[in-house]
Amino acid sequence: MEYSTTVDVAAPPERVWQVMSDVERWPEWTSSVRSVQLLSPGPLAVGSRVRVSQPRLPTTVWTVSELVDGESFTWVATGPGLRTVADHSVAGTPGGCRVTLSVLQAGALGGLMGRLLGGLTERYLDLEAGGLKARAQEQPPPA
């Protein structure tokens, strides 16, 4: 099962990417995430492992499978009978940019988990999109 949300952000794509790719700071701007810890050194990159703790869900380790700097990243979490793929993308628009967040649950248990967690998944995607928009539209901190 796949869930997705899209939000337009009145900020340059570079600013949105800066906020979105700084995954360890997500708990500052979305209540859908309690903590995020990069388990791999350096900035987010293909192969990076990231531990994410969310309310009402087990703590999960995600592995970045694709990353286009400044545009998108995909990470994957696997468990017995379940493969979850989450995509995060930003694309420029005349008024700023458009962010798309999606989650795909596949595998033998993908459909069941999708049905059981569908409402929560949609709520968390909306919280993340709204929080990202609010944070990106704030004045960025001085360099």
Secondary structure, DSSP 8 states (H G I E B T S, - for coil): -EEEEEEEESS-HHHHHHHHH-GGGGGGT-TT-SEEEE-SSSSS-TT-EEEEE-TTS--EEEEEEEEETTTEEEEEEEETTEEEEEEEEEEEETTEEEEEEEEEEESTTHHHHHHHHHHHHHHHHHHHHHHHHHHHHS-----
